[in-house]
Amino acid sequence: MLAHRLRQRRNFLATLLLSQGVPMLLAGDEVGRTQRGNNNAYCQDNEISWLNWDLAWLPENSELLMFTQRLVHLRREHPTFRRRHFFRGIHGSGVRDILWFNPDGREIDDDEWSHDYARCLGLYLPGDGLGDWDERGHVLEDDDFLLLFNAHHEEIPFVLPIVRDEAIFEVLVDTALPHGQPTTGNQHPAEEPYPTQGRSLVLLRHRRRRAA
């Protein structure tokens, strides 16, 4: 039960910091701040609403802090997670800026969005689909990113889709792991299943070859 709670903390932080828009983090959430179940503590001038700085020294909370720092770094380094325009599906020359996949590695069709039993899906963000420019007028590009979400309580093998030729994915974040990332074996080829654990989020990257 405790391991599940720690995983959920990583899930919420990863969902926030990998989402579009401006992330708003309450001070202390990055070190496991708790209000002991009170969701309306604004009028509590006591330990419920105070920030306990000693929380950061607990091992599981220092790991959470490092996990949050890595997410902030990813967001800062990659414009994919800081788009200035919302997704349009297809733009400009026909480049798609977002794709959705089933665990079997194929794109989700319109009918499947109405299924109430879906618990696992993939979100692909092509690095050449940003449709934006930097402050010097250069076209913004990035690596490709694949996010896997499994809200089911059991592991679901997720077949990594082929979007580009010779795609090798690098696992950057896996909230099912204690530190939120693998220490070994983080390279996974397309068409192979990735073991997406129950109640977890996985972020994978495909490094794109940039034009010289």
Rosetta constraint file for C-alpha pairs under 8 A:
AtomPair CA 1 CA 5 HARMONIC 6.38 0.50
AtomPair CA 2 CA 6 HARMONIC 6.31 0.50
AtomPair CA 3 CA 7 HARMONIC 6.20 0.50
AtomPair CA 4 CA 8 HARMONIC 6.21 0.50
AtomPair CA 5 CA 9 HARMONIC 6.39 0.50
AtomPair CA 6 CA 10 HARMONIC 6.61 0.50
AtomPair CA 7 CA 11 HARMONIC 6.18 0.50
AtomPair CA 7 CA 175 HARMONIC 5.92 0.50
AtomPair CA 7 CA 176 HARMONIC 6.02 0.50
AtomPair CA 7 CA 177 HARMONIC 7.92 0.50
AtomPair CA 7 CA 178 HARMONIC 7.73 0.50
AtomPair CA 7 CA 199 HARMONIC 7.80 0.50
AtomPair CA 7 CA 200 HARMONIC 7.27 0.50
AtomPair CA 8 CA 12 HARMONIC 6.17 0.50
AtomPair CA 8 CA 199 HARMONIC 7.47 0.50
AtomPair CA 8 CA 200 HARMONIC 7.76 0.50
AtomPair CA 9 CA 13 HARMONIC 6.31 0.50
AtomPair CA 9 CA 32 HARMONIC 7.86 0.50
AtomPair CA 10 CA 14 HARMONIC 5.98 0.50
AtomPair CA 10 CA 64 HARMONIC 7.24 0.50
AtomPair CA 10 CA 67 HARMONIC 7.70 0.50
AtomPair CA 10 CA 175 HARMONIC 5.67 0.50
AtomPair CA 10 CA 180 HARMONIC 7.29 0.50
AtomPair CA 11 CA 15 HARMONIC 6.04 0.50
AtomPair CA 11 CA 175 HARMONIC 6.06 0.50
AtomPair CA 11 CA 200 HARMONIC 6.41 0.50
AtomPair CA 11 CA 201 HARMONIC 6.22 0.50
AtomPair CA 12 CA 16 HARMONIC 6.18 0.50
AtomPair CA 13 CA 17 HARMONIC 6.15 0.50
AtomPair CA 13 CA 30 HARMONIC 7.95 0.50
AtomPair CA 13 CA 68 HARMONIC 6.92 0.50
AtomPair CA 14 CA 18 HARMONIC 5.84 0.50
AtomPair CA 14 CA 68 HARMONIC 7.82 0.50
AtomPair CA 14 CA 71 HARMONIC 6.84 0.50
AtomPair CA 14 CA 201 HARMONIC 7.69 0.50
AtomPair CA 15 CA 19 HARMONIC 6.07 0.50
AtomPair CA 16 CA 23 HARMONIC 6.10 0.50
AtomPair CA 16 CA 24 HARMONIC 7.98 0.50
AtomPair CA 17 CA 23 HARMONIC 6.05 0.50
AtomPair CA 17 CA 71 HARMONIC 6.36 0.50
AtomPair CA 17 CA 72 HARMONIC 6.77 0.50
AtomPair CA 17 CA 75 HARMONIC 6.90 0.50
AtomPair CA 18 CA 71 HARMONIC 7.54 0.50
AtomPair CA 18 CA 75 HARMONIC 6.77 0.50
AtomPair CA 18 CA 81 HARMONIC 5.88 0.50
AtomPair CA 19 CA 23 HARMONIC 7.60 0.50
AtomPair CA 19 CA 81 HARMONIC 6.48 0.50
AtomPair CA 20 CA 81 HARMONIC 5.86 0.50
AtomPair CA 20 CA 82 HARMONIC 6.01 0.50
AtomPair CA 20 CA 83 HARMONIC 6.57 0.50
AtomPair CA 21 CA 82 HARMONIC 6.89 0.50
AtomPair CA 21 CA 83 HARMONIC 7.59 0.50
AtomPair CA 25 CA 29 HARMONIC 6.89 0.50
AtomPair CA 27 CA 51 HARMONIC 7.90 0.50
AtomPair CA 28 CA 32 HARMONIC 6.44 0.50
AtomPair CA 28 CA 33 HARMONIC 4.85 0.50
AtomPair CA 28 CA 51 HARMONIC 6.47 0.50
AtomPair CA 29 CA 33 HARMONIC 4.96 0.50
AtomPair CA 29 CA 34 HARMONIC 7.76 0.50
AtomPair CA 30 CA 61 HARMONIC 7.73 0.50
AtomPair CA 30 CA 64 HARMONIC 6.23 0.50
AtomPair CA 30 CA 65 HARMONIC 5.13 0.50
AtomPair CA 30 CA 68 HARMONIC 6.14 0.50
AtomPair CA 31 CA 55 HARMONIC 6.24 0.50
AtomPair CA 31 CA 56 HARMONIC 5.23 0.50
AtomPair CA 31 CA 61 HARMONIC 4.84 0.50
AtomPair CA 31 CA 62 HARMONIC 6.51 0.50
AtomPair CA 31 CA 64 HARMONIC 6.02 0.50
AtomPair CA 31 CA 65 HARMONIC 5.41 0.50
AtomPair CA 32 CA 55 HARMONIC 6.82 0.50
AtomPair CA 32 CA 56 HARMONIC 7.70 0.50
AtomPair CA 32 CA 61 HARMONIC 5.68 0.50
AtomPair CA 32 CA 64 HARMONIC 7.29 0.50
AtomPair CA 33 CA 51 HARMONIC 6.95 0.50
AtomPair CA 33 CA 52 HARMONIC 7.32 0.50
AtomPair CA 33 CA 55 HARMONIC 7.12 0.50
AtomPair CA 34 CA 48 HARMONIC 7.54 0.50
AtomPair CA 35 CA 39 HARMONIC 7.25 0.50
AtomPair CA 35 CA 41 HARMONIC 7.28 0.50
AtomPair CA 35 CA 48 HARMONIC 4.96 0.50
AtomPair CA 35 CA 49 HARMONIC 6.29 0.50
AtomPair CA 36 CA 48 HARMONIC 6.79 0.50
AtomPair CA 38 CA 48 HARMONIC 7.71 0.50
AtomPair CA 41 CA 48 HARMONIC 6.88 0.50
AtomPair CA 41 CA 49 HARMONIC 5.97 0.50
AtomPair CA 42 CA 49 HARMONIC 7.01 0.50
AtomPair CA 44 CA 48 HARMONIC 6.49 0.50
AtomPair CA 44 CA 49 HARMONIC 5.86 0.50
AtomPair CA 45 CA 49 HARMONIC 6.31 0.50
AtomPair CA 45 CA 50 HARMONIC 7.21 0.50
AtomPair CA 46 CA 50 HARMONIC 6.08 0.50
AtomPair CA 47 CA 51 HARMONIC 7.62 0.50
AtomPair CA 47 CA 52 HARMONIC 7.81 0.50
AtomPair CA 54 CA 58 HARMONIC 7.50 0.50
AtomPair CA 55 CA 61 HARMONIC 6.58 0.50
AtomPair CA 56 CA 61 HARMONIC 5.47 0.50
AtomPair CA 56 CA 62 HARMONIC 5.44 0.50
AtomPair CA 56 CA 65 HARMONIC 7.63 0.50
AtomPair CA 57 CA 61 HARMONIC 6.89 0.50
AtomPair CA 57 CA 62 HARMONIC 6.16 0.50
AtomPair CA 58 CA 62 HARMONIC 6.16 0.50
AtomPair CA 59 CA 63 HARMONIC 6.29 0.50
AtomPair CA 60 CA 64 HARMONIC 6.31 0.50
AtomPair CA 61 CA 65 HARMONIC 6.17 0.50
AtomPair CA 62 CA 66 HARMONIC 6.36 0.50
AtomPair CA 63 CA 67 HARMONIC 6.14 0.50
AtomPair CA 63 CA 179 HARMONIC 6.36 0.50
AtomPair CA 64 CA 68 HARMONIC 6.15 0.50
AtomPair CA 64 CA 179 HARMONIC 7.74 0.50
AtomPair CA 65 CA 69 HARMONIC 6.20 0.50
AtomPair CA 66 CA 70 HARMONIC 6.25 0.50
AtomPair CA 67 CA 71 HARMONIC 6.44 0.50
AtomPair CA 67 CA 179 HARMONIC 6.86 0.50
AtomPair CA 67 CA 180 HARMONIC 6.48 0.50
AtomPair CA 68 CA 72 HARMONIC 6.23 0.50
AtomPair CA 69 CA 73 HARMONIC 6.16 0.50
AtomPair CA 70 CA 74 HARMONIC 6.18 0.50
AtomPair CA 71 CA 75 HARMONIC 6.20 0.50
AtomPair CA 72 CA 76 HARMONIC 6.16 0.50
AtomPair CA 73 CA 77 HARMONIC 6.06 0.50
AtomPair CA 74 CA 78 HARMONIC 6.06 0.50
AtomPair CA 75 CA 79 HARMONIC 7.24 0.50
AtomPair CA 75 CA 81 HARMONIC 5.66 0.50
AtomPair CA 75 CA 82 HARMONIC 6.96 0.50
AtomPair CA 76 CA 82 HARMONIC 7.94 0.50
AtomPair CA 78 CA 82 HARMONIC 7.37 0.50
AtomPair CA 78 CA 142 HARMONIC 6.57 0.50
AtomPair CA 79 CA 83 HARMONIC 6.25 0.50
AtomPair CA 79 CA 140 HARMONIC 7.66 0.50
AtomPair CA 79 CA 141 HARMONIC 7.77 0.50
AtomPair CA 79 CA 142 HARMONIC 6.79 0.50
AtomPair CA 80 CA 125 HARMONIC 7.32 0.50
AtomPair CA 80 CA 127 HARMONIC 6.73 0.50
AtomPair CA 80 CA 130 HARMONIC 6.81 0.50
AtomPair CA 80 CA 142 HARMONIC 6.56 0.50
AtomPair CA 83 CA 130 HARMONIC 7.10 0.50
AtomPair CA 84 CA 132 HARMONIC 7.76 0.50
AtomPair CA 87 CA 97 HARMONIC 6.41 0.50
AtomPair CA 87 CA 98 HARMONIC 6.92 0.50
AtomPair CA 88 CA 97 HARMONIC 6.95 0.50
AtomPair CA 89 CA 96 HARMONIC 5.44 0.50
AtomPair CA 89 CA 97 HARMONIC 5.48 0.50
AtomPair CA 89 CA 98 HARMONIC 5.80 0.50
AtomPair CA 89 CA 99 HARMONIC 7.82 0.50
AtomPair CA 90 CA 94 HARMONIC 5.49 0.50
AtomPair CA 90 CA 95 HARMONIC 5.59 0.50
AtomPair CA 90 CA 96 HARMONIC 4.31 0.50
AtomPair CA 90 CA 97 HARMONIC 6.07 0.50
AtomPair CA 91 CA 95 HARMONIC 5.85 0.50
AtomPair CA 91 CA 96 HARMONIC 6.57 0.50
AtomPair CA 91 CA 97 HARMONIC 7.49 0.50
AtomPair CA 91 CA 129 HARMONIC 7.85 0.50
AtomPair CA 91 CA 131 HARMONIC 7.25 0.50
AtomPair CA 92 CA 131 HARMONIC 7.59 0.50
AtomPair CA 95 CA 128 HARMONIC 7.43 0.50
AtomPair CA 95 CA 129 HARMONIC 5.80 0.50
AtomPair CA 96 CA 126 HARMONIC 7.43 0.50
AtomPair CA 96 CA 129 HARMONIC 5.89 0.50
AtomPair CA 97 CA 125 HARMONIC 6.14 0.50
AtomPair CA 97 CA 126 HARMONIC 5.91 0.50
AtomPair CA 97 CA 128 HARMONIC 7.69 0.50
AtomPair CA 97 CA 129 HARMONIC 4.31 0.50
AtomPair CA 97 CA 130 HARMONIC 6.43 0.50
AtomPair CA 98 CA 123 HARMONIC 7.13 0.50
AtomPair CA 98 CA 124 HARMONIC 5.76 0.50
AtomPair CA 98 CA 125 HARMONIC 5.08 0.50
AtomPair CA 98 CA 126 HARMONIC 6.77 0.50
AtomPair CA 98 CA 129 HARMONIC 7.77 0.50
AtomPair CA 99 CA 107 HARMONIC 7.19 0.50
AtomPair CA 99 CA 123 HARMONIC 5.91 0.50
AtomPair CA 99 CA 124 HARMONIC 4.97 0.50
AtomPair CA 99 CA 125 HARMONIC 6.73 0.50
AtomPair CA 100 CA 107 HARMONIC 5.62 0.50
AtomPair CA 100 CA 108 HARMONIC 5.73 0.50
AtomPair CA 100 CA 121 HARMONIC 7.11 0.50
AtomPair CA 100 CA 122 HARMONIC 5.58 0.50
AtomPair CA 100 CA 123 HARMONIC 4.81 0.50
AtomPair CA 100 CA 124 HARMONIC 6.20 0.50
AtomPair CA 101 CA 105 HARMONIC 5.89 0.50
AtomPair CA 101 CA 106 HARMONIC 5.39 0.50
AtomPair CA 101 CA 107 HARMONIC 4.27 0.50
AtomPair CA 101 CA 108 HARMONIC 5.19 0.50
AtomPair CA 101 CA 121 HARMONIC 5.80 0.50
AtomPair CA 101 CA 122 HARMONIC 4.74 0.50
AtomPair CA 101 CA 123 HARMONIC 6.40 0.50
AtomPair CA 101 CA 124 HARMONIC 7.69 0.50
AtomPair CA 101 CA 161 HARMONIC 7.65 0.50
AtomPair CA 102 CA 106 HARMONIC 5.56 0.50
AtomPair CA 102 CA 107 HARMONIC 6.09 0.50
AtomPair CA 102 CA 108 HARMONIC 5.81 0.50
AtomPair CA 102 CA 120 HARMONIC 7.23 0.50
AtomPair CA 102 CA 121 HARMONIC 5.21 0.50
AtomPair CA 102 CA 122 HARMONIC 6.31 0.50
AtomPair CA 102 CA 158 HARMONIC 7.80 0.50
AtomPair CA 103 CA 120 HARMONIC 6.68 0.50
AtomPair CA 103 CA 121 HARMONIC 6.14 0.50
AtomPair CA 103 CA 122 HARMONIC 7.20 0.50
AtomPair CA 103 CA 156 HARMONIC 7.45 0.50
AtomPair CA 103 CA 157 HARMONIC 6.82 0.50
AtomPair CA 103 CA 158 HARMONIC 4.35 0.50
AtomPair CA 103 CA 159 HARMONIC 5.73 0.50
AtomPair CA 104 CA 158 HARMONIC 6.19 0.50
AtomPair CA 104 CA 159 HARMONIC 5.21 0.50
AtomPair CA 105 CA 158 HARMONIC 6.92 0.50
AtomPair CA 105 CA 159 HARMONIC 4.75 0.50
AtomPair CA 105 CA 160 HARMONIC 5.68 0.50
AtomPair CA 105 CA 161 HARMONIC 4.69 0.50
AtomPair CA 105 CA 162 HARMONIC 7.87 0.50
AtomPair CA 105 CA 191 HARMONIC 7.29 0.50
AtomPair CA 106 CA 161 HARMONIC 6.76 0.50
AtomPair CA 108 CA 112 HARMONIC 6.31 0.50
AtomPair CA 108 CA 113 HARMONIC 7.51 0.50
AtomPair CA 109 CA 113 HARMONIC 7.19 0.50
AtomPair CA 110 CA 114 HARMONIC 7.79 0.50
AtomPair CA 111 CA 115 HARMONIC 7.53 0.50
AtomPair CA 119 CA 149 HARMONIC 7.97 0.50
AtomPair CA 119 CA 150 HARMONIC 5.94 0.50
AtomPair CA 119 CA 151 HARMONIC 5.08 0.50
AtomPair CA 119 CA 152 HARMONIC 5.32 0.50
AtomPair CA 120 CA 148 HARMONIC 7.44 0.50
AtomPair CA 120 CA 149 HARMONIC 5.45 0.50
AtomPair CA 120 CA 150 HARMONIC 4.35 0.50
AtomPair CA 120 CA 151 HARMONIC 6.08 0.50
AtomPair CA 120 CA 152 HARMONIC 6.91 0.50
AtomPair CA 120 CA 156 HARMONIC 7.74 0.50
AtomPair CA 121 CA 148 HARMONIC 6.00 0.50
AtomPair CA 121 CA 149 HARMONIC 5.53 0.50
AtomPair CA 121 CA 150 HARMONIC 6.84 0.50
AtomPair CA 122 CA 146 HARMONIC 6.76 0.50
AtomPair CA 122 CA 147 HARMONIC 5.55 0.50
AtomPair CA 122 CA 148 HARMONIC 4.46 0.50
AtomPair CA 122 CA 149 HARMONIC 6.25 0.50
AtomPair CA 123 CA 146 HARMONIC 5.63 0.50
AtomPair CA 123 CA 147 HARMONIC 5.05 0.50
AtomPair CA 123 CA 148 HARMONIC 6.48 0.50
AtomPair CA 124 CA 144 HARMONIC 7.39 0.50
AtomPair CA 124 CA 145 HARMONIC 5.85 0.50
AtomPair CA 124 CA 146 HARMONIC 4.47 0.50
AtomPair CA 124 CA 147 HARMONIC 6.46 0.50
AtomPair CA 125 CA 129 HARMONIC 7.53 0.50
AtomPair CA 125 CA 144 HARMONIC 5.72 0.50
AtomPair CA 125 CA 145 HARMONIC 5.15 0.50
AtomPair CA 125 CA 146 HARMONIC 6.30 0.50
AtomPair CA 126 CA 130 HARMONIC 7.71 0.50
AtomPair CA 126 CA 142 HARMONIC 7.79 0.50
AtomPair CA 126 CA 143 HARMONIC 7.08 0.50
AtomPair CA 126 CA 144 HARMONIC 4.54 0.50
AtomPair CA 126 CA 145 HARMONIC 6.56 0.50
AtomPair CA 127 CA 141 HARMONIC 5.33 0.50
AtomPair CA 127 CA 142 HARMONIC 4.17 0.50
AtomPair CA 127 CA 143 HARMONIC 4.74 0.50
AtomPair CA 127 CA 144 HARMONIC 4.63 0.50
AtomPair CA 127 CA 145 HARMONIC 7.46 0.50
AtomPair CA 127 CA 208 HARMONIC 7.66 0.50
AtomPair CA 128 CA 140 HARMONIC 7.70 0.50
AtomPair CA 128 CA 141 HARMONIC 5.19 0.50
AtomPair CA 128 CA 142 HARMONIC 6.53 0.50
AtomPair CA 128 CA 143 HARMONIC 7.91 0.50
AtomPair CA 128 CA 144 HARMONIC 7.93 0.50
AtomPair CA 129 CA 141 HARMONIC 7.59 0.50
AtomPair CA 130 CA 140 HARMONIC 6.60 0.50
AtomPair CA 130 CA 141 HARMONIC 6.63 0.50
AtomPair CA 131 CA 139 HARMONIC 7.58 0.50
AtomPair CA 131 CA 140 HARMONIC 7.26 0.50
AtomPair CA 132 CA 139 HARMONIC 6.12 0.50
AtomPair CA 132 CA 140 HARMONIC 5.65 0.50
AtomPair CA 133 CA 137 HARMONIC 5.35 0.50
AtomPair CA 133 CA 138 HARMONIC 5.26 0.50
AtomPair CA 133 CA 139 HARMONIC 4.47 0.50
AtomPair CA 133 CA 140 HARMONIC 5.02 0.50
AtomPair CA 134 CA 138 HARMONIC 5.47 0.50
AtomPair CA 134 CA 139 HARMONIC 6.54 0.50
AtomPair CA 134 CA 140 HARMONIC 6.06 0.50
AtomPair CA 142 CA 208 HARMONIC 7.50 0.50
AtomPair CA 143 CA 205 HARMONIC 6.76 0.50
AtomPair CA 143 CA 206 HARMONIC 6.03 0.50
AtomPair CA 143 CA 207 HARMONIC 4.98 0.50
AtomPair CA 143 CA 208 HARMONIC 5.19 0.50
AtomPair CA 144 CA 205 HARMONIC 5.76 0.50
AtomPair CA 144 CA 206 HARMONIC 5.05 0.50
AtomPair CA 144 CA 207 HARMONIC 6.44 0.50
AtomPair CA 144 CA 208 HARMONIC 6.70 0.50
AtomPair CA 145 CA 203 HARMONIC 7.00 0.50
AtomPair CA 145 CA 204 HARMONIC 5.70 0.50
AtomPair CA 145 CA 205 HARMONIC 4.56 0.50
AtomPair CA 145 CA 206 HARMONIC 6.22 0.50
AtomPair CA 146 CA 203 HARMONIC 5.85 0.50
AtomPair CA 146 CA 204 HARMONIC 5.09 0.50
AtomPair CA 146 CA 205 HARMONIC 6.27 0.50
AtomPair CA 147 CA 201 HARMONIC 7.08 0.50
AtomPair CA 147 CA 202 HARMONIC 5.60 0.50
AtomPair CA 147 CA 203 HARMONIC 4.62 0.50
AtomPair CA 147 CA 204 HARMONIC 6.36 0.50
AtomPair CA 148 CA 158 HARMONIC 7.93 0.50
AtomPair CA 148 CA 196 HARMONIC 7.47 0.50
AtomPair CA 148 CA 201 HARMONIC 5.64 0.50
AtomPair CA 148 CA 202 HARMONIC 5.00 0.50
AtomPair CA 148 CA 203 HARMONIC 6.54 0.50
AtomPair CA 149 CA 196 HARMONIC 7.91 0.50
AtomPair CA 149 CA 199 HARMONIC 7.88 0.50
AtomPair CA 149 CA 200 HARMONIC 6.26 0.50
AtomPair CA 149 CA 201 HARMONIC 4.81 0.50
AtomPair CA 149 CA 202 HARMONIC 6.71 0.50
AtomPair CA 150 CA 155 HARMONIC 7.98 0.50
AtomPair CA 150 CA 156 HARMONIC 7.35 0.50
AtomPair CA 150 CA 196 HARMONIC 6.66 0.50
AtomPair CA 150 CA 197 HARMONIC 6.99 0.50
AtomPair CA 150 CA 198 HARMONIC 5.83 0.50
AtomPair CA 150 CA 199 HARMONIC 5.45 0.50
AtomPair CA 150 CA 200 HARMONIC 5.46 0.50
AtomPair CA 150 CA 201 HARMONIC 6.46 0.50
AtomPair CA 151 CA 198 HARMONIC 6.39 0.50
AtomPair CA 151 CA 199 HARMONIC 4.73 0.50
AtomPair CA 151 CA 200 HARMONIC 6.82 0.50
AtomPair CA 152 CA 198 HARMONIC 5.31 0.50
AtomPair CA 152 CA 199 HARMONIC 5.90 0.50
AtomPair CA 153 CA 197 HARMONIC 7.93 0.50
AtomPair CA 153 CA 198 HARMONIC 4.36 0.50
AtomPair CA 153 CA 199 HARMONIC 5.77 0.50
AtomPair CA 154 CA 197 HARMONIC 6.42 0.50
AtomPair CA 154 CA 198 HARMONIC 4.42 0.50
AtomPair CA 154 CA 199 HARMONIC 7.75 0.50
AtomPair CA 155 CA 195 HARMONIC 6.46 0.50
AtomPair CA 155 CA 196 HARMONIC 5.57 0.50
AtomPair CA 155 CA 197 HARMONIC 4.16 0.50
AtomPair CA 155 CA 198 HARMONIC 4.79 0.50
AtomPair CA 156 CA 195 HARMONIC 6.10 0.50
AtomPair CA 156 CA 196 HARMONIC 5.28 0.50
AtomPair CA 156 CA 197 HARMONIC 6.37 0.50
AtomPair CA 156 CA 198 HARMONIC 7.19 0.50
AtomPair CA 157 CA 193 HARMONIC 5.20 0.50
AtomPair CA 157 CA 194 HARMONIC 5.33 0.50
AtomPair CA 157 CA 195 HARMONIC 4.52 0.50
AtomPair CA 157 CA 196 HARMONIC 5.73 0.50
AtomPair CA 158 CA 192 HARMONIC 7.99 0.50
AtomPair CA 158 CA 193 HARMONIC 4.82 0.50
AtomPair CA 158 CA 194 HARMONIC 5.02 0.50
AtomPair CA 158 CA 195 HARMONIC 6.39 0.50
AtomPair CA 158 CA 196 HARMONIC 6.34 0.50
AtomPair CA 159 CA 190 HARMONIC 7.35 0.50
AtomPair CA 159 CA 191 HARMONIC 5.56 0.50
AtomPair CA 159 CA 192 HARMONIC 5.29 0.50
AtomPair CA 159 CA 193 HARMONIC 3.91 0.50
AtomPair CA 159 CA 194 HARMONIC 6.17 0.50
AtomPair CA 160 CA 189 HARMONIC 7.38 0.50
AtomPair CA 160 CA 190 HARMONIC 4.82 0.50
AtomPair CA 160 CA 191 HARMONIC 5.20 0.50
AtomPair CA 160 CA 192 HARMONIC 5.84 0.50
AtomPair CA 160 CA 193 HARMONIC 6.02 0.50
AtomPair CA 160 CA 194 HARMONIC 6.87 0.50
AtomPair CA 161 CA 190 HARMONIC 5.62 0.50
AtomPair CA 161 CA 191 HARMONIC 5.82 0.50
AtomPair CA 162 CA 167 HARMONIC 6.68 0.50
AtomPair CA 162 CA 190 HARMONIC 5.58 0.50
AtomPair CA 162 CA 191 HARMONIC 6.56 0.50
AtomPair CA 163 CA 167 HARMONIC 7.50 0.50
AtomPair CA 166 CA 189 HARMONIC 7.98 0.50
AtomPair CA 166 CA 190 HARMONIC 7.70 0.50
AtomPair CA 167 CA 189 HARMONIC 6.22 0.50
AtomPair CA 167 CA 190 HARMONIC 5.66 0.50
AtomPair CA 167 CA 206 HARMONIC 6.50 0.50
AtomPair CA 168 CA 187 HARMONIC 6.69 0.50
AtomPair CA 168 CA 188 HARMONIC 5.75 0.50
AtomPair CA 168 CA 189 HARMONIC 4.42 0.50
AtomPair CA 168 CA 190 HARMONIC 6.08 0.50
AtomPair CA 168 CA 206 HARMONIC 6.03 0.50
AtomPair CA 168 CA 207 HARMONIC 8.00 0.50
AtomPair CA 169 CA 187 HARMONIC 5.74 0.50
AtomPair CA 169 CA 188 HARMONIC 5.06 0.50
AtomPair CA 169 CA 189 HARMONIC 5.88 0.50
AtomPair CA 169 CA 190 HARMONIC 7.05 0.50
AtomPair CA 169 CA 204 HARMONIC 5.80 0.50
AtomPair CA 169 CA 205 HARMONIC 5.31 0.50
AtomPair CA 169 CA 206 HARMONIC 4.85 0.50
AtomPair CA 169 CA 207 HARMONIC 7.82 0.50
AtomPair CA 170 CA 186 HARMONIC 5.52 0.50
AtomPair CA 170 CA 187 HARMONIC 4.77 0.50
AtomPair CA 170 CA 188 HARMONIC 6.34 0.50
AtomPair CA 170 CA 204 HARMONIC 5.26 0.50
AtomPair CA 170 CA 205 HARMONIC 5.06 0.50
AtomPair CA 170 CA 206 HARMONIC 6.42 0.50
AtomPair CA 171 CA 181 HARMONIC 7.32 0.50
AtomPair CA 171 CA 182 HARMONIC 7.26 0.50
AtomPair CA 171 CA 186 HARMONIC 5.04 0.50
AtomPair CA 171 CA 187 HARMONIC 6.56 0.50
AtomPair CA 171 CA 188 HARMONIC 7.67 0.50
AtomPair CA 171 CA 202 HARMONIC 7.38 0.50
AtomPair CA 171 CA 203 HARMONIC 6.10 0.50
AtomPair CA 171 CA 204 HARMONIC 4.40 0.50
AtomPair CA 171 CA 205 HARMONIC 6.50 0.50
AtomPair CA 172 CA 181 HARMONIC 6.07 0.50
AtomPair CA 172 CA 182 HARMONIC 7.72 0.50
AtomPair CA 172 CA 186 HARMONIC 7.73 0.50
AtomPair CA 172 CA 202 HARMONIC 7.72 0.50
AtomPair CA 172 CA 203 HARMONIC 5.62 0.50
AtomPair CA 172 CA 204 HARMONIC 5.57 0.50
AtomPair CA 172 CA 205 HARMONIC 6.96 0.50
AtomPair CA 173 CA 180 HARMONIC 5.57 0.50
AtomPair CA 173 CA 181 HARMONIC 4.77 0.50
AtomPair CA 173 CA 182 HARMONIC 7.63 0.50
AtomPair CA 173 CA 201 HARMONIC 7.67 0.50
AtomPair CA 173 CA 202 HARMONIC 5.40 0.50
AtomPair CA 173 CA 203 HARMONIC 4.91 0.50
AtomPair CA 173 CA 204 HARMONIC 7.04 0.50
AtomPair CA 174 CA 180 HARMONIC 4.97 0.50
AtomPair CA 174 CA 181 HARMONIC 5.15 0.50
AtomPair CA 174 CA 182 HARMONIC 7.22 0.50
AtomPair CA 174 CA 200 HARMONIC 7.15 0.50
AtomPair CA 174 CA 201 HARMONIC 5.93 0.50
AtomPair CA 174 CA 202 HARMONIC 4.43 0.50
AtomPair CA 174 CA 203 HARMONIC 6.54 0.50
AtomPair CA 175 CA 179 HARMONIC 7.75 0.50
AtomPair CA 175 CA 180 HARMONIC 4.61 0.50
AtomPair CA 175 CA 181 HARMONIC 7.16 0.50
AtomPair CA 175 CA 200 HARMONIC 5.49 0.50
AtomPair CA 175 CA 201 HARMONIC 5.57 0.50
AtomPair CA 175 CA 202 HARMONIC 6.55 0.50
AtomPair CA 176 CA 180 HARMONIC 6.60 0.50
AtomPair CA 176 CA 197 HARMONIC 6.27 0.50
AtomPair CA 176 CA 198 HARMONIC 7.88 0.50
AtomPair CA 176 CA 199 HARMONIC 7.72 0.50
AtomPair CA 176 CA 200 HARMONIC 5.53 0.50
AtomPair CA 176 CA 201 HARMONIC 7.44 0.50
AtomPair CA 177 CA 181 HARMONIC 6.11 0.50
AtomPair CA 177 CA 182 HARMONIC 6.98 0.50
AtomPair CA 182 CA 186 HARMONIC 6.05 0.50
AtomPair CA 188 CA 192 HARMONIC 7.21 0.50
AtomPair CA 188 CA 194 HARMONIC 7.63 0.50
AtomPair CA 196 CA 200 HARMONIC 6.95 0.50
AtomPair CA 196 CA 201 HARMONIC 7.73 0.50
AtomPair CA 196 CA 202 HARMONIC 7.30 0.50
